[in-house]
Amino acid sequence: MSSATNSLTLIRPDDWHLHLRDAAVLAAVVGDSARQFARAIIMPNLKPPVVSTALAAAYRDRIMAALAGAGVPEGAFTPLMTLYLTDNTEPAEIIRAAQSGFVHGVKLYPAGATTNSDAGVTDLLGRCAKVLEAMEKQGMPLLVHGEVTDPSIDLFDREAVFIDRVMIPLRRSYPNLKVVFEHLTTKNGVDYVRDAEGPVGATITAHHLLYNRNAIFQGGIRPHWYCLPVLKRETHRVALLEAATSGNARYFLGTDSAPHPRGLKEHACGCAGCYTALHAMELYATAFDSVGKLDALEGFASRNGPAFYGLPLNQGTITLQRSAYKIPEELPLGDSTVVPLAAGESLGWSLQED
């Protein structure tokens, strides 16, 4: 497909890493994802976290109610639920989750790694061995936030160190465990996923494909570009873009869209997370178009994720048009507002509404 392509129709994509939050925030944001995606892996880091199949079922019900409230047709968007792994998760809970039909992964947050991760795991291989055995046996994917939280490790090196300290020993101990290395941010991560033995996949966000760490500091500190894992050097951004557009089925779309009220982002201790659900596919199309690889977008966005998770391809399609799209300055979010990534800027692609 040439860079002169003006219209792009894709199998309806999925988002394999999404934060919907809860209550009024959920109601405000769920329609943005449903407009573009047929399914999404829903992150479980609520307060309190979603640590059981019963809690996942209740959260799923709230999402379905929010979808109905947003006018999304029944069946148009399916939330794929996850459990939050803790030091106290039991193997029996993994079996219940696998049998539920609606839980599709278990999320590893190293304790303290990101938003609402205080209940996360303190020693994966030491405290969670029996649970990992159960997951391997049940075919339940482990979705990892791939950073160490050791304060002695530089923030920009924490993904690379995670590979050495956690991923390599994990794959050695559980070679058949399905693992998704979520929101890759480094060439180290790209190379590891490409070469790893066993069932390993990875999600890549649009913001890590489009921006390097300079974006956080242009003209001052710009908190709406702050996320975890943080944006990295240009060499890493280039490696991520090469991986996403390579056609390698191990890499697939995961927005990590994470809404926070404007006041909590523009704060003395601002929250980590970029809100991209509104314009996710426009951002991804912009990234792929920047290197003349629009023909690789359907594989990355629509095919690779279902293949890894063992789910069918979606039946519908979406169409992106080469036309200017102005990103809103802010959007309603409960009793506050949320600032989408690159607010006020224009993209060269727009999603066509049905």
Secondary structure as UniProt FT lines:
FT   TURN            3..4
FT   STRAND          7..11
FT   STRAND          15..18
FT   HELIX           23..36
FT   STRAND          39..42
FT   HELIX           53..69
FT   TURN            70..71
FT   TURN            74..75
FT   STRAND          78..84
FT   TURN            87..88
FT   HELIX           91..100
FT   STRAND          103..108
FT   TURN            111..112
FT   TURN            115..116
FT   TURN            118..119
FT   HELIX           124..127
FT   HELIX           129..138
FT   STRAND          142..145
FT   TURN            151..152
FT   HELIX           155..157
FT   HELIX           158..162
FT   HELIX           163..167
FT   HELIX           168..173
FT   TURN            175..176
FT   STRAND          179..182
FT   HELIX           187..195
FT   STRAND          200..204
FT   HELIX           206..210
FT   HELIX           213..216
FT   TURN            217..219
FT   HELIX           223..225
FT   HELIX           234..244
FT   TURN            249..250
FT   STRAND          251..253
FT   HELIX           262..265
FT   TURN            268..269
FT   HELIX           277..279
FT   HELIX           280..290
FT   TURN            291..292
FT   HELIX           294..296
FT   HELIX           297..298
FT   HELIX           299..303
FT   HELIX           304..309
FT   STRAND          317..326
FT   STRAND          331..333
FT   TURN            334..335
FT   STRAND          336..338
FT   TURN            341..344
FT   STRAND          346..351
//
